[in-house]
């Protein structure tokens, strides 16, 4: 069986693919960010989840500056090969707002409800 090749994934016009980060132990959805083929390769090589920062136009190793590291447990590819799921062990908050998850706002009865406060 041949090895995995990140170039076989389906990237958008900017060469990026969405990656959802999920806590491996609990199933909690933590965040979504973008990866390039090189970011996928670096993630698999190092075991540290590496994204592509569109705003900085640079690689972003999660936790490199904050200490809120994502250690890769398993990388999964969806059926269309155009989205990734990273099962991770998250140290500290995943969100840049210092919350455990980026998905901390619910829409309930037409209103936005904040589900968690910063840590």
MODELLER restraints for C-alpha pairs under 7 A, 6 or more apart:
rsr = mdl.restraints
at = mdl.atoms
rsr.add(forms.Gaussian(group=physical.xy_distance, feature=features.Distance(at['CA:6:A'], at['CA:37:A']), mean=5.37, stdev=0.5))
rsr.add(forms.Gaussian(group=physical.xy_distance, feature=features.Distance(at['CA:6:A'], at['CA:40:A']), mean=6.44, stdev=0.5))
rsr.add(forms.Gaussian(group=physical.xy_distance, feature=features.Distance(at['CA:6:A'], at['CA:41:A']), mean=6.52, stdev=0.5))
rsr.add(forms.Gaussian(group=physical.xy_distance, feature=features.Distance(at['CA:7:A'], at['CA:37:A']), mean=6.06, stdev=0.5))
rsr.add(forms.Gaussian(group=physical.xy_distance, feature=features.Distance(at['CA:9:A'], at['CA:81:A']), mean=5.22, stdev=0.5))
rsr.add(forms.Gaussian(group=physical.xy_distance, feature=features.Distance(at['CA:9:A'], at['CA:82:A']), mean=6.22, stdev=0.5))
rsr.add(forms.Gaussian(group=physical.xy_distance, feature=features.Distance(at['CA:10:A'], at['CA:81:A']), mean=5.59, stdev=0.5))
rsr.add(forms.Gaussian(group=physical.xy_distance, feature=features.Distance(at['CA:10:A'], at['CA:82:A']), mean=4.69, stdev=0.5))
rsr.add(forms.Gaussian(group=physical.xy_distance, feature=features.Distance(at['CA:11:A'], at['CA:17:A']), mean=4.99, stdev=0.5))
rsr.add(forms.Gaussian(group=physical.xy_distance, feature=features.Distance(at['CA:11:A'], at['CA:82:A']), mean=6.26, stdev=0.5))
rsr.add(forms.Gaussian(group=physical.xy_distance, feature=features.Distance(at['CA:15:A'], at['CA:36:A']), mean=5.94, stdev=0.5))
rsr.add(forms.Gaussian(group=physical.xy_distance, feature=features.Distance(at['CA:16:A'], at['CA:34:A']), mean=5.98, stdev=0.5))
rsr.add(forms.Gaussian(group=physical.xy_distance, feature=features.Distance(at['CA:16:A'], at['CA:35:A']), mean=5.38, stdev=0.5))
rsr.add(forms.Gaussian(group=physical.xy_distance, feature=features.Distance(at['CA:16:A'], at['CA:36:A']), mean=4.72, stdev=0.5))
rsr.add(forms.Gaussian(group=physical.xy_distance, feature=features.Distance(at['CA:17:A'], at['CA:34:A']), mean=5.55, stdev=0.5))
rsr.add(forms.Gaussian(group=physical.xy_distance, feature=features.Distance(at['CA:17:A'], at['CA:35:A']), mean=5.32, stdev=0.5))
rsr.add(forms.Gaussian(group=physical.xy_distance, feature=features.Distance(at['CA:17:A'], at['CA:36:A']), mean=6.39, stdev=0.5))
rsr.add(forms.Gaussian(group=physical.xy_distance, feature=features.Distance(at['CA:17:A'], at['CA:82:A']), mean=6.17, stdev=0.5))
rsr.add(forms.Gaussian(group=physical.xy_distance, feature=features.Distance(at['CA:17:A'], at['CA:83:A']), mean=5.86, stdev=0.5))
rsr.add(forms.Gaussian(group=physical.xy_distance, feature=features.Distance(at['CA:18:A'], at['CA:32:A']), mean=6.73, stdev=0.5))
rsr.add(forms.Gaussian(group=physical.xy_distance, feature=features.Distance(at['CA:18:A'], at['CA:33:A']), mean=5.83, stdev=0.5))
rsr.add(forms.Gaussian(group=physical.xy_distance, feature=features.Distance(at['CA:18:A'], at['CA:34:A']), mean=4.61, stdev=0.5))
rsr.add(forms.Gaussian(group=physical.xy_distance, feature=features.Distance(at['CA:18:A'], at['CA:35:A']), mean=6.34, stdev=0.5))
rsr.add(forms.Gaussian(group=physical.xy_distance, feature=features.Distance(at['CA:18:A'], at['CA:83:A']), mean=5.21, stdev=0.5))
rsr.add(forms.Gaussian(group=physical.xy_distance, feature=features.Distance(at['CA:18:A'], at['CA:84:A']), mean=6.24, stdev=0.5))
rsr.add(forms.Gaussian(group=physical.xy_distance, feature=features.Distance(at['CA:19:A'], at['CA:32:A']), mean=5.55, stdev=0.5))
rsr.add(forms.Gaussian(group=physical.xy_distance, feature=features.Distance(at['CA:19:A'], at['CA:33:A']), mean=5.45, stdev=0.5))
rsr.add(forms.Gaussian(group=physical.xy_distance, feature=features.Distance(at['CA:19:A'], at['CA:34:A']), mean=5.75, stdev=0.5))
rsr.add(forms.Gaussian(group=physical.xy_distance, feature=features.Distance(at['CA:19:A'], at['CA:35:A']), mean=6.64, stdev=0.5))
rsr.add(forms.Gaussian(group=physical.xy_distance, feature=features.Distance(at['CA:19:A'], at['CA:83:A']), mean=5.93, stdev=0.5))
rsr.add(forms.Gaussian(group=physical.xy_distance, feature=features.Distance(at['CA:19:A'], at['CA:84:A']), mean=4.46, stdev=0.5))
rsr.add(forms.Gaussian(group=physical.xy_distance, feature=features.Distance(at['CA:19:A'], at['CA:85:A']), mean=5.52, stdev=0.5))
rsr.add(forms.Gaussian(group=physical.xy_distance, feature=features.Distance(at['CA:19:A'], at['CA:86:A']), mean=6.70, stdev=0.5))
rsr.add(forms.Gaussian(group=physical.xy_distance, feature=features.Distance(at['CA:20:A'], at['CA:31:A']), mean=5.85, stdev=0.5))
rsr.add(forms.Gaussian(group=physical.xy_distance, feature=features.Distance(at['CA:20:A'], at['CA:32:A']), mean=4.38, stdev=0.5))
rsr.add(forms.Gaussian(group=physical.xy_distance, feature=features.Distance(at['CA:20:A'], at['CA:33:A']), mean=6.63, stdev=0.5))
rsr.add(forms.Gaussian(group=physical.xy_distance, feature=features.Distance(at['CA:20:A'], at['CA:84:A']), mean=6.22, stdev=0.5))
rsr.add(forms.Gaussian(group=physical.xy_distance, feature=features.Distance(at['CA:20:A'], at['CA:85:A']), mean=4.85, stdev=0.5))
rsr.add(forms.Gaussian(group=physical.xy_distance, feature=features.Distance(at['CA:20:A'], at['CA:86:A']), mean=6.04, stdev=0.5))
rsr.add(forms.Gaussian(group=physical.xy_distance, feature=features.Distance(at['CA:21:A'], at['CA:29:A']), mean=6.24, stdev=0.5))
rsr.add(forms.Gaussian(group=physical.xy_distance, feature=features.Distance(at['CA:21:A'], at['CA:30:A']), mean=5.48, stdev=0.5))
rsr.add(forms.Gaussian(group=physical.xy_distance, feature=features.Distance(at['CA:21:A'], at['CA:31:A']), mean=5.31, stdev=0.5))
rsr.add(forms.Gaussian(group=physical.xy_distance, feature=features.Distance(at['CA:21:A'], at['CA:32:A']), mean=6.09, stdev=0.5))
rsr.add(forms.Gaussian(group=physical.xy_distance, feature=features.Distance(at['CA:21:A'], at['CA:85:A']), mean=6.00, stdev=0.5))
rsr.add(forms.Gaussian(group=physical.xy_distance, feature=features.Distance(at['CA:21:A'], at['CA:86:A']), mean=4.79, stdev=0.5))
rsr.add(forms.Gaussian(group=physical.xy_distance, feature=features.Distance(at['CA:21:A'], at['CA:87:A']), mean=6.07, stdev=0.5))
rsr.add(forms.Gaussian(group=physical.xy_distance, feature=features.Distance(at['CA:21:A'], at['CA:88:A']), mean=6.65, stdev=0.5))
rsr.add(forms.Gaussian(group=physical.xy_distance, feature=features.Distance(at['CA:22:A'], at['CA:28:A']), mean=5.55, stdev=0.5))
rsr.add(forms.Gaussian(group=physical.xy_distance, feature=features.Distance(at['CA:22:A'], at['CA:29:A']), mean=4.41, stdev=0.5))
rsr.add(forms.Gaussian(group=physical.xy_distance, feature=features.Distance(at['CA:22:A'], at['CA:30:A']), mean=5.36, stdev=0.5))
rsr.add(forms.Gaussian(group=physical.xy_distance, feature=features.Distance(at['CA:22:A'], at['CA:86:A']), mean=6.14, stdev=0.5))
rsr.add(forms.Gaussian(group=physical.xy_distance, feature=features.Distance(at['CA:22:A'], at['CA:87:A']), mean=5.03, stdev=0.5))
rsr.add(forms.Gaussian(group=physical.xy_distance, feature=features.Distance(at['CA:22:A'], at['CA:88:A']), mean=6.03, stdev=0.5))
rsr.add(forms.Gaussian(group=physical.xy_distance, feature=features.Distance(at['CA:23:A'], at['CA:29:A']), mean=6.46, stdev=0.5))
rsr.add(forms.Gaussian(group=physical.xy_distance, feature=features.Distance(at['CA:23:A'], at['CA:30:A']), mean=6.75, stdev=0.5))
rsr.add(forms.Gaussian(group=physical.xy_distance, feature=features.Distance(at['CA:23:A'], at['CA:87:A']), mean=5.82, stdev=0.5))
rsr.add(forms.Gaussian(group=physical.xy_distance, feature=features.Distance(at['CA:23:A'], at['CA:88:A']), mean=5.11, stdev=0.5))
rsr.add(forms.Gaussian(group=physical.xy_distance, feature=features.Distance(at['CA:23:A'], at['CA:89:A']), mean=5.79, stdev=0.5))
rsr.add(forms.Gaussian(group=physical.xy_distance, feature=features.Distance(at['CA:23:A'], at['CA:90:A']), mean=6.42, stdev=0.5))
rsr.add(forms.Gaussian(group=physical.xy_distance, feature=features.Distance(at['CA:24:A'], at['CA:73:A']), mean=6.98, stdev=0.5))
rsr.add(forms.Gaussian(group=physical.xy_distance, feature=features.Distance(at['CA:24:A'], at['CA:87:A']), mean=4.84, stdev=0.5))
rsr.add(forms.Gaussian(group=physical.xy_distance, feature=features.Distance(at['CA:24:A'], at['CA:88:A']), mean=5.19, stdev=0.5))
rsr.add(forms.Gaussian(group=physical.xy_distance, feature=features.Distance(at['CA:24:A'], at['CA:89:A']), mean=6.10, stdev=0.5))
rsr.add(forms.Gaussian(group=physical.xy_distance, feature=features.Distance(at['CA:29:A'], at['CA:101:A']), mean=6.84, stdev=0.5))
rsr.add(forms.Gaussian(group=physical.xy_distance, feature=features.Distance(at['CA:30:A'], at['CA:94:A']), mean=6.03, stdev=0.5))
rsr.add(forms.Gaussian(group=physical.xy_distance, feature=features.Distance(at['CA:30:A'], at['CA:100:A']), mean=6.83, stdev=0.5))
rsr.add(forms.Gaussian(group=physical.xy_distance, feature=features.Distance(at['CA:30:A'], at['CA:101:A']), mean=4.24, stdev=0.5))
rsr.add(forms.Gaussian(group=physical.xy_distance, feature=features.Distance(at['CA:30:A'], at['CA:102:A']), mean=5.95, stdev=0.5))
rsr.add(forms.Gaussian(group=physical.xy_distance, feature=features.Distance(at['CA:30:A'], at['CA:103:A']), mean=6.93, stdev=0.5))
rsr.add(forms.Gaussian(group=physical.xy_distance, feature=features.Distance(at['CA:31:A'], at['CA:94:A']), mean=6.77, stdev=0.5))
rsr.add(forms.Gaussian(group=physical.xy_distance, feature=features.Distance(at['CA:31:A'], at['CA:95:A']), mean=6.95, stdev=0.5))
rsr.add(forms.Gaussian(group=physical.xy_distance, feature=features.Distance(at['CA:31:A'], at['CA:101:A']), mean=6.07, stdev=0.5))
rsr.add(forms.Gaussian(group=physical.xy_distance, feature=features.Distance(at['CA:31:A'], at['CA:102:A']), mean=5.21, stdev=0.5))
rsr.add(forms.Gaussian(group=physical.xy_distance, feature=features.Distance(at['CA:31:A'], at['CA:103:A']), mean=6.94, stdev=0.5))
rsr.add(forms.Gaussian(group=physical.xy_distance, feature=features.Distance(at['CA:33:A'], at['CA:51:A']), mean=6.58, stdev=0.5))
rsr.add(forms.Gaussian(group=physical.xy_distance, feature=features.Distance(at['CA:34:A'], at['CA:51:A']), mean=5.71, stdev=0.5))
rsr.add(forms.Gaussian(group=physical.xy_distance, feature=features.Distance(at['CA:34:A'], at['CA:52:A']), mean=5.56, stdev=0.5))
rsr.add(forms.Gaussian(group=physical.xy_distance, feature=features.Distance(at['CA:35:A'], at['CA:51:A']), mean=4.77, stdev=0.5))
rsr.add(forms.Gaussian(group=physical.xy_distance, feature=features.Distance(at['CA:35:A'], at['CA:52:A']), mean=4.98, stdev=0.5))
rsr.add(forms.Gaussian(group=physical.xy_distance, feature=features.Distance(at['CA:36:A'], at['CA:52:A']), mean=6.16, stdev=0.5))
rsr.add(forms.Gaussian(group=physical.xy_distance, feature=features.Distance(at['CA:39:A'], at['CA:50:A']), mean=5.37, stdev=0.5))
rsr.add(forms.Gaussian(group=physical.xy_distance, feature=features.Distance(at['CA:39:A'], at['CA:51:A']), mean=5.58, stdev=0.5))
rsr.add(forms.Gaussian(group=physical.xy_distance, feature=features.Distance(at['CA:39:A'], at['CA:52:A']), mean=6.45, stdev=0.5))
rsr.add(forms.Gaussian(group=physical.xy_distance, feature=features.Distance(at['CA:39:A'], at['CA:59:A']), mean=6.91, stdev=0.5))
rsr.add(forms.Gaussian(group=physical.xy_distance, feature=features.Distance(at['CA:42:A'], at['CA:50:A']), mean=6.53, stdev=0.5))
rsr.add(forms.Gaussian(group=physical.xy_distance, feature=features.Distance(at['CA:43:A'], at['CA:49:A']), mean=4.83, stdev=0.5))
rsr.add(forms.Gaussian(group=physical.xy_distance, feature=features.Distance(at['CA:43:A'], at['CA:50:A']), mean=5.24, stdev=0.5))
rsr.add(forms.Gaussian(group=physical.xy_distance, feature=features.Distance(at['CA:47:A'], at['CA:71:A']), mean=5.87, stdev=0.5))
rsr.add(forms.Gaussian(group=physical.xy_distance, feature=features.Distance(at['CA:47:A'], at['CA:72:A']), mean=5.03, stdev=0.5))
rsr.add(forms.Gaussian(group=physical.xy_distance, feature=features.Distance(at['CA:48:A'], at['CA:61:A']), mean=6.79, stdev=0.5))
rsr.add(forms.Gaussian(group=physical.xy_distance, feature=features.Distance(at['CA:48:A'], at['CA:70:A']), mean=6.03, stdev=0.5))
rsr.add(forms.Gaussian(group=physical.xy_distance, feature=features.Distance(at['CA:48:A'], at['CA:71:A']), mean=4.96, stdev=0.5))
rsr.add(forms.Gaussian(group=physical.xy_distance, feature=features.Distance(at['CA:48:A'], at['CA:72:A']), mean=5.82, stdev=0.5))
rsr.add(forms.Gaussian(group=physical.xy_distance, feature=features.Distance(at['CA:49:A'], at['CA:61:A']), mean=6.01, stdev=0.5))
rsr.add(forms.Gaussian(group=physical.xy_distance, feature=features.Distance(at['CA:49:A'], at['CA:62:A']), mean=5.91, stdev=0.5))
rsr.add(forms.Gaussian(group=physical.xy_distance, feature=features.Distance(at['CA:49:A'], at['CA:70:A']), mean=5.65, stdev=0.5))
rsr.add(forms.Gaussian(group=physical.xy_distance, feature=features.Distance(at['CA:49:A'], at['CA:71:A']), mean=6.29, stdev=0.5))
rsr.add(forms.Gaussian(group=physical.xy_distance, feature=features.Distance(at['CA:49:A'], at['CA:72:A']), mean=6.00, stdev=0.5))
rsr.add(forms.Gaussian(group=physical.xy_distance, feature=features.Distance(at['CA:50:A'], at['CA:59:A']), mean=6.65, stdev=0.5))
rsr.add(forms.Gaussian(group=physical.xy_distance, feature=features.Distance(at['CA:50:A'], at['CA:60:A']), mean=5.51, stdev=0.5))
rsr.add(forms.Gaussian(group=physical.xy_distance, feature=features.Distance(at['CA:50:A'], at['CA:61:A']), mean=4.25, stdev=0.5))
rsr.add(forms.Gaussian(group=physical.xy_distance, feature=features.Distance(at['CA:50:A'], at['CA:62:A']), mean=6.01, stdev=0.5))
rsr.add(forms.Gaussian(group=physical.xy_distance, feature=features.Distance(at['CA:51:A'], at['CA:59:A']), mean=5.84, stdev=0.5))
rsr.add(forms.Gaussian(group=physical.xy_distance, feature=features.Distance(at['CA:51:A'], at['CA:60:A']), mean=5.04, stdev=0.5))
rsr.add(forms.Gaussian(group=physical.xy_distance, feature=features.Distance(at['CA:51:A'], at['CA:61:A']), mean=6.26, stdev=0.5))
rsr.add(forms.Gaussian(group=physical.xy_distance, feature=features.Distance(at['CA:52:A'], at['CA:58:A']), mean=5.89, stdev=0.5))
rsr.add(forms.Gaussian(group=physical.xy_distance, feature=features.Distance(at['CA:52:A'], at['CA:59:A']), mean=4.68, stdev=0.5))
rsr.add(forms.Gaussian(group=physical.xy_distance, feature=features.Distance(at['CA:52:A'], at['CA:60:A']), mean=5.74, stdev=0.5))
rsr.add(forms.Gaussian(group=physical.xy_distance, feature=features.Distance(at['CA:53:A'], at['CA:59:A']), mean=5.97, stdev=0.5))
rsr.add(forms.Gaussian(group=physical.xy_distance, feature=features.Distance(at['CA:53:A'], at['CA:60:A']), mean=5.93, stdev=0.5))
rsr.add(forms.Gaussian(group=physical.xy_distance, feature=features.Distance(at['CA:62:A'], at['CA:68:A']), mean=6.83, stdev=0.5))
rsr.add(forms.Gaussian(group=physical.xy_distance, feature=features.Distance(at['CA:62:A'], at['CA:69:A']), mean=5.46, stdev=0.5))
rsr.add(forms.Gaussian(group=physical.xy_distance, feature=features.Distance(at['CA:62:A'], at['CA:70:A']), mean=5.95, stdev=0.5))
rsr.add(forms.Gaussian(group=physical.xy_distance, feature=features.Distance(at['CA:63:A'], at['CA:69:A']), mean=4.01, stdev=0.5))
rsr.add(forms.Gaussian(group=physical.xy_distance, feature=features.Distance(at['CA:63:A'], at['CA:70:A']), mean=6.82, stdev=0.5))
rsr.add(forms.Gaussian(group=physical.xy_distance, feature=features.Distance(at['CA:68:A'], at['CA:90:A']), mean=6.91, stdev=0.5))
rsr.add(forms.Gaussian(group=physical.xy_distance, feature=features.Distance(at['CA:68:A'], at['CA:91:A']), mean=4.93, stdev=0.5))
rsr.add(forms.Gaussian(group=physical.xy_distance, feature=features.Distance(at['CA:68:A'], at['CA:92:A']), mean=4.99, stdev=0.5))
rsr.add(forms.Gaussian(group=physical.xy_distance, feature=features.Distance(at['CA:68:A'], at['CA:93:A']), mean=6.14, stdev=0.5))
rsr.add(forms.Gaussian(group=physical.xy_distance, feature=features.Distance(at['CA:68:A'], at['CA:94:A']), mean=6.56, stdev=0.5))
rsr.add(forms.Gaussian(group=physical.xy_distance, feature=features.Distance(at['CA:69:A'], at['CA:90:A']), mean=5.91, stdev=0.5))
rsr.add(forms.Gaussian(group=physical.xy_distance, feature=features.Distance(at['CA:69:A'], at['CA:91:A']), mean=5.18, stdev=0.5))
rsr.add(forms.Gaussian(group=physical.xy_distance, feature=features.Distance(at['CA:70:A'], at['CA:88:A']), mean=5.72, stdev=0.5))
rsr.add(forms.Gaussian(group=physical.xy_distance, feature=features.Distance(at['CA:70:A'], at['CA:89:A']), mean=5.65, stdev=0.5))
rsr.add(forms.Gaussian(group=physical.xy_distance, feature=features.Distance(at['CA:70:A'], at['CA:90:A']), mean=4.70, stdev=0.5))
rsr.add(forms.Gaussian(group=physical.xy_distance, feature=features.Distance(at['CA:70:A'], at['CA:91:A']), mean=6.49, stdev=0.5))
rsr.add(forms.Gaussian(group=physical.xy_distance, feature=features.Distance(at['CA:71:A'], at['CA:88:A']), mean=5.31, stdev=0.5))
rsr.add(forms.Gaussian(group=physical.xy_distance, feature=features.Distance(at['CA:71:A'], at['CA:89:A']), mean=5.08, stdev=0.5))
rsr.add(forms.Gaussian(group=physical.xy_distance, feature=features.Distance(at['CA:71:A'], at['CA:90:A']), mean=6.55, stdev=0.5))
rsr.add(forms.Gaussian(group=physical.xy_distance, feature=features.Distance(at['CA:72:A'], at['CA:86:A']), mean=6.74, stdev=0.5))
rsr.add(forms.Gaussian(group=physical.xy_distance, feature=features.Distance(at['CA:72:A'], at['CA:87:A']), mean=6.21, stdev=0.5))
rsr.add(forms.Gaussian(group=physical.xy_distance, feature=features.Distance(at['CA:72:A'], at['CA:88:A']), mean=4.63, stdev=0.5))
rsr.add(forms.Gaussian(group=physical.xy_distance, feature=features.Distance(at['CA:72:A'], at['CA:89:A']), mean=6.62, stdev=0.5))
rsr.add(forms.Gaussian(group=physical.xy_distance, feature=features.Distance(at['CA:73:A'], at['CA:87:A']), mean=5.39, stdev=0.5))
rsr.add(forms.Gaussian(group=physical.xy_distance, feature=features.Distance(at['CA:73:A'], at['CA:88:A']), mean=5.10, stdev=0.5))
rsr.add(forms.Gaussian(group=physical.xy_distance, feature=features.Distance(at['CA:73:A'], at['CA:89:A']), mean=6.85, stdev=0.5))
rsr.add(forms.Gaussian(group=physical.xy_distance, feature=features.Distance(at['CA:74:A'], at['CA:86:A']), mean=6.06, stdev=0.5))
rsr.add(forms.Gaussian(group=physical.xy_distance, feature=features.Distance(at['CA:74:A'], at['CA:87:A']), mean=5.14, stdev=0.5))
rsr.add(forms.Gaussian(group=physical.xy_distance, feature=features.Distance(at['CA:75:A'], at['CA:85:A']), mean=5.89, stdev=0.5))
rsr.add(forms.Gaussian(group=physical.xy_distance, feature=features.Distance(at['CA:75:A'], at['CA:86:A']), mean=4.66, stdev=0.5))
rsr.add(forms.Gaussian(group=physical.xy_distance, feature=features.Distance(at['CA:75:A'], at['CA:87:A']), mean=6.21, stdev=0.5))
rsr.add(forms.Gaussian(group=physical.xy_distance, feature=features.Distance(at['CA:76:A'], at['CA:84:A']), mean=5.70, stdev=0.5))
rsr.add(forms.Gaussian(group=physical.xy_distance, feature=features.Distance(at['CA:76:A'], at['CA:85:A']), mean=4.99, stdev=0.5))
rsr.add(forms.Gaussian(group=physical.xy_distance, feature=features.Distance(at['CA:76:A'], at['CA:86:A']), mean=6.30, stdev=0.5))
rsr.add(forms.Gaussian(group=physical.xy_distance, feature=features.Distance(at['CA:77:A'], at['CA:83:A']), mean=6.32, stdev=0.5))
rsr.add(forms.Gaussian(group=physical.xy_distance, feature=features.Distance(at['CA:77:A'], at['CA:84:A']), mean=4.85, stdev=0.5))
rsr.add(forms.Gaussian(group=physical.xy_distance, feature=features.Distance(at['CA:77:A'], at['CA:85:A']), mean=6.45, stdev=0.5))
rsr.add(forms.Gaussian(group=physical.xy_distance, feature=features.Distance(at['CA:78:A'], at['CA:84:A']), mean=6.15, stdev=0.5))
rsr.add(forms.Gaussian(group=physical.xy_distance, feature=features.Distance(at['CA:92:A'], at['CA:100:A']), mean=6.89, stdev=0.5))
rsr.add(forms.Gaussian(group=physical.xy_distance, feature=features.Distance(at['CA:93:A'], at['CA:99:A']), mean=5.11, stdev=0.5))
rsr.add(forms.Gaussian(group=physical.xy_distance, feature=features.Distance(at['CA:93:A'], at['CA:100:A']), mean=3.99, stdev=0.5))
rsr.add(forms.Gaussian(group=physical.xy_distance, feature=features.Distance(at['CA:93:A'], at['CA:101:A']), mean=6.75, stdev=0.5))
rsr.add(forms.Gaussian(group=physical.xy_distance, feature=features.Distance(at['CA:94:A'], at['CA:100:A']), mean=5.20, stdev=0.5))
rsr.add(forms.Gaussian(group=physical.xy_distance, feature=features.Distance(at['CA:94:A'], at['CA:101:A']), mean=5.50, stdev=0.5))
rsr.add(forms.Gaussian(group=physical.xy_distance, feature=features.Distance(at['CA:94:A'], at['CA:102:A']), mean=6.91, stdev=0.5))
rsr.add(forms.Gaussian(group=physical.xy_distance, feature=features.Distance(at['CA:95:A'], at['CA:101:A']), mean=5.46, stdev=0.5))
rsr.add(forms.Gaussian(group=physical.xy_distance, feature=features.Distance(at['CA:95:A'], at['CA:102:A']), mean=4.87, stdev=0.5))
rsr.add(forms.Gaussian(group=physical.xy_distance, feature=features.Distance(at['CA:97:A'], at['CA:118:A']), mean=6.54, stdev=0.5))
rsr.add(forms.Gaussian(group=physical.xy_distance, feature=features.Distance(at['CA:98:A'], at['CA:118:A']), mean=4.94, stdev=0.5))
rsr.add(forms.Gaussian(group=physical.xy_distance, feature=features.Distance(at['CA:98:A'], at['CA:119:A']), mean=5.77, stdev=0.5))
rsr.add(forms.Gaussian(group=physical.xy_distance, feature=features.Distance(at['CA:99:A'], at['CA:116:A']), mean=6.99, stdev=0.5))
rsr.add(forms.Gaussian(group=physical.xy_distance, feature=features.Distance(at['CA:99:A'], at['CA:117:A']), mean=6.38, stdev=0.5))
rsr.add(forms.Gaussian(group=physical.xy_distance, feature=features.Distance(at['CA:99:A'], at['CA:118:A']), mean=4.51, stdev=0.5))
rsr.add(forms.Gaussian(group=physical.xy_distance, feature=features.Distance(at['CA:99:A'], at['CA:119:A']), mean=5.72, stdev=0.5))
rsr.add(forms.Gaussian(group=physical.xy_distance, feature=features.Distance(at['CA:104:A'], at['CA:114:A']), mean=5.88, stdev=0.5))
rsr.add(forms.Gaussian(group=physical.xy_distance, feature=features.Distance(at['CA:104:A'], at['CA:115:A']), mean=5.10, stdev=0.5))
rsr.add(forms.Gaussian(group=physical.xy_distance, feature=features.Distance(at['CA:104:A'], at['CA:116:A']), mean=5.72, stdev=0.5))
rsr.add(forms.Gaussian(group=physical.xy_distance, feature=features.Distance(at['CA:105:A'], at['CA:112:A']), mean=6.29, stdev=0.5))
rsr.add(forms.Gaussian(group=physical.xy_distance, feature=features.Distance(at['CA:105:A'], at['CA:113:A']), mean=5.50, stdev=0.5))
rsr.add(forms.Gaussian(group=physical.xy_distance, feature=features.Distance(at['CA:105:A'], at['CA:114:A']), mean=4.61, stdev=0.5))
rsr.add(forms.Gaussian(group=physical.xy_distance, feature=features.Distance(at['CA:105:A'], at['CA:115:A']), mean=5.73, stdev=0.5))
rsr.add(forms.Gaussian(group=physical.xy_distance, feature=features.Distance(at['CA:106:A'], at['CA:112:A']), mean=5.62, stdev=0.5))
rsr.add(forms.Gaussian(group=physical.xy_distance, feature=features.Distance(at['CA:106:A'], at['CA:113:A']), mean=5.12, stdev=0.5))
rsr.add(forms.Gaussian(group=physical.xy_distance, feature=features.Distance(at['CA:106:A'], at['CA:114:A']), mean=6.48, stdev=0.5))
rsr.add(forms.Gaussian(group=physical.xy_distance, feature=features.Distance(at['CA:106:A'], at['CA:115:A']), mean=6.86, stdev=0.5))
rsr.add(forms.Gaussian(group=physical.xy_distance, feature=features.Distance(at['CA:107:A'], at['CA:113:A']), mean=6.15, stdev=0.5))
